[in-house]
Amino acid sequence: MQQLLLNLENVAVPTLDTFVPGQNTEVLYLLHQIAEGQSRDRFIYIWGDSAVGKTHLLKAMSQLCPAKFLTSLSPIEEFTYDPRKTLYLIDDCDKLSSEKQIAAFSLFNQVRENRTACMITAGSDSPLALTLRDDLKSRLCWGLVYQIKGLTDEEKIAALTEQAKQRGFTLSQGVLPYLITHYQRDMHSLSMILDALDRYSLQTKRTITLPLLHDLLHKKQEPTL
């Protein structure tokens, strides 16, 4: 199979419009408001299990404003205030090293001093439950705190069905229920395999059925020579 077909990581840049909200409509609306400069909220902390869309939301916001996107892997020199940036984003706050926790604390204070800048941060748990410096945890509580809740299986099926409809193809009955119970369950991975199914269907001139899905998943697991 061609490398392009199996390179499932080659996906579009996350956007707010491609985030499936489920029970997270309030925070999604707020982020739209911030991106449009129509919100007075300047500090937002979002948390939840892995693969519920926290990184998706932060990366989407980084495309909409002059932003600085930081993670636990970013060089500590990047945790500095830049007057040209209006939005600061820190992902995986729970994984920050001791030195970067101090730098993030300082950055919070600098953003607060500049009344035109906002900060959105994300972590694996509510602020006070994180194993971080107390002063940094207090900063994470400065503004609004939202738990990002994962989609139910029914919401995932509905979202993937809509994605397929927008792309102009249909899925045989049973494909999506099988996919969400036998493959990685997060929407990022499910959307990638749906994209691969579409391309594989076009390449093989076969409709998207369970046998086609089985074939694709089998090929994906084959070792590369």
Solvent accessible surface area in square Angstrom, and as a share of the most:
residue,aa,sasa,rsa
1,M,85,0.38
2,Q,117,0.52
3,Q,130,0.58
4,L,113,0.56
5,L,8,0.04
6,L,49,0.24
7,N,58,0.30
8,L,11,0.06
9,E,125,0.56
10,N,96,0.49
11,V,67,0.39
12,A,90,0.70
13,V,86,0.50
14,P,34,0.22
15,T,56,0.33
16,L,6,0.03
17,D,125,0.65
18,T,85,0.50
19,F,15,0.06
20,V,41,0.24
21,P,42,0.26
22,G,26,0.25
23,Q,110,0.49
24,N,7,0.03
25,T,82,0.48
26,E,114,0.51
27,V,2,0.01
28,L,23,0.11
29,Y,139,0.53
30,L,17,0.08
31,L,1,0.00
32,H,57,0.25
33,Q,34,0.15
34,I,15,0.08
35,A,25,0.20
36,E,103,0.46
37,G,66,0.64
38,Q,119,0.53
39,S,30,0.19
40,R,234,0.85
41,D,51,0.27
42,R,51,0.19
43,F,21,0.09
44,I,4,0.02
45,Y,1,0.01
46,I,0,0.00
47,W,51,0.18
48,G,2,0.02
49,D,108,0.56
50,S,100,0.64
51,A,67,0.52
52,V,27,0.16
53,G,17,0.16
54,K,20,0.09
55,T,55,0.32
56,H,44,0.20
57,L,0,0.00
58,L,1,0.00
59,K,82,0.35
60,A,2,0.01
61,M,0,0.00
62,S,27,0.18
63,Q,110,0.49
64,L,94,0.47
65,C,24,0.14
66,P,78,0.49
67,A,20,0.15
68,K,26,0.11
69,F,62,0.26
70,L,3,0.01
71,T,30,0.17
72,S,17,0.11
73,L,162,0.81
74,S,16,0.11
75,P,81,0.51
76,I,70,0.36
77,E,123,0.55
78,E,75,0.34
79,F,7,0.03
80,T,70,0.41
81,Y,51,0.19
82,D,19,0.10
83,P,106,0.67
84,R,187,0.68
85,K,58,0.24
86,T,56,0.32
87,L,2,0.01
88,Y,0,0.00
89,L,0,0.00
90,I,1,0.00
91,D,3,0.02
92,D,41,0.21
93,C,2,0.01
94,D,41,0.21
95,K,135,0.57
96,L,9,0.04
97,S,49,0.32
98,S,73,0.47
99,E,105,0.47
100,K,31,0.13
101,Q,17,0.07
102,I,90,0.46
103,A,17,0.13
104,A,1,0.01
105,F,44,0.18
106,S,50,0.33
107,L,1,0.00
108,F,4,0.02
109,N,41,0.21
110,Q,71,0.31
111,V,0,0.00
112,R,131,0.48
113,E,139,0.62
114,N,44,0.23
115,R,199,0.72
116,T,106,0.61
117,A,0,0.00
118,C,21,0.13
119,M,1,0.00
120,I,1,0.00
121,T,2,0.01
122,A,0,0.00
123,G,1,0.01
124,S,58,0.38
125,D,53,0.28
126,S,35,0.23
127,P,7,0.04
128,L,132,0.66
129,A,61,0.47
130,L,10,0.05
131,T,132,0.77
132,L,18,0.09
133,R,99,0.36
134,D,110,0.57
135,D,41,0.21
136,L,1,0.01
137,K,30,0.13
138,S,47,0.30
139,R,47,0.17
140,L,4,0.02
141,C,53,0.32
142,W,73,0.26
143,G,33,0.32
144,L,69,0.34
145,V,62,0.36
146,Y,38,0.15
147,Q,84,0.37
148,I,2,0.01
149,K,92,0.39
150,G,38,0.36
151,L,26,0.13
152,T,60,0.35
153,D,49,0.25
154,E,126,0.56
155,E,53,0.24
156,K,18,0.08
157,I,54,0.27
158,A,63,0.49
159,A,13,0.10
160,L,0,0.00
161,T,69,0.40
162,E,78,0.35
163,Q,47,0.21
164,A,3,0.02
165,K,150,0.64
166,Q,136,0.60
167,R,119,0.43
168,G,68,0.65
169,F,30,0.12
170,T,118,0.69
171,L,37,0.18
172,S,46,0.29
173,Q,182,0.81
174,G,23,0.22
175,V,0,0.00
176,L,9,0.05
177,P,64,0.40
178,Y,61,0.23
179,L,0,0.00
180,I,4,0.02
181,T,83,0.48
182,H,115,0.51
183,Y,37,0.14
184,Q,103,0.46
185,R,111,0.40
186,D,29,0.15
187,M,33,0.15
188,H,99,0.44
189,S,7,0.05
190,L,0,0.00
191,S,34,0.22
192,M,13,0.06
193,I,0,0.00
194,L,1,0.01
195,D,34,0.18
196,A,0,0.00
197,L,0,0.00
198,D,15,0.08
199,R,61,0.22
200,Y,6,0.02
201,S,17,0.11
202,L,131,0.65
203,Q,82,0.36
204,T,46,0.27
205,K,182,0.77
206,R,96,0.35
207,T,105,0.61
208,I,5,0.03
209,T,39,0.23
210,L,55,0.28
211,P,82,0.52
212,L,0,0.00
213,L,0,0.00
214,H,83,0.37
215,D,40,0.21
216,L,1,0.01
217,L,19,0.09
218,H,113,0.50
219,K,62,0.26
220,K,75,0.32
221,Q,147,0.65
222,E,85,0.38
223,P,114,0.72
224,T,129,0.75
225,L,211,1.05
